[in-house]
Amino acid sequence: IHGSLNPTEVAYHVANEGRRLIECDRLSVVLRPRNQPASVEAVSGADVVERRSNQVQKLRALSEHVLDWGERLVFNGVRDDSLPPKVLKALDEYIAESPCRQLVILPLRDLRDGDPKDKERDTPVRPPRSALVLECYEAPLDPAQTIARLEVVSRHATSALYNAMELKRIPFRFLWSPLAYLQEGLGGRARAILFLVVAAFLLNVLLSRL
């Protein structure tokens, strides 16, 4: 999952590899870039996310409310009336569309966005920008073990998804990426600078003779 910096590719790696490690029926990845609505970016076992399907739209809405809430949502077939009203309403609407017997939505909070437990921090804490959605269509024998495996996957997925989304925010990255590959191909930063200086000198000499 750290082998790519494309958010969609990272999300699909997390969904497909994570599902096998957790041994659940479906694992989805929800992304919410800064100042943008959440989207279901990847679903395990599916090459394309059907964003217009009613189930995906309900899952997107539920995940949006859970990200705003910032806490883990666990549903094991029993309605929890202590949940925030928006989360509870969205959960009821999604459960009506999904046959899952266990549902866990785990927001992924990278510490670079701030730690809500750090009371002395002056900078504001941003809401989580990604989440993992675990679904089991039959009640697992040990729900706690399933959640523990999900948390292991989340520790690796958090930084990978954060890095990919941060890179996507960089303007003109389509120009910087080729320069980075050129630098690597030339053997490092010092050789790349030397190459550019020599190229600029030769170009100047050539233009002066025209």
Secondary structure, DSSP 8 states (H G I E B T S, - for coil): --S---HHHHHHHHHHHHHHHHT-SEEEEEE--TTS--EEEEETT-SS--TTSHHHHHHHHHHHHHHHHTS-EEESSS--TTS-HHHHHHHHHHHTT---SEEEEEEE--GGG--TT-TT--S------EEEEEEESS--S-HHHHHHHHHHHHHHHHHHHHHHHHHHTSTTHHHHHHHHHHHHHHTSHHHHHHHHHHHHHHHHHHHHH-
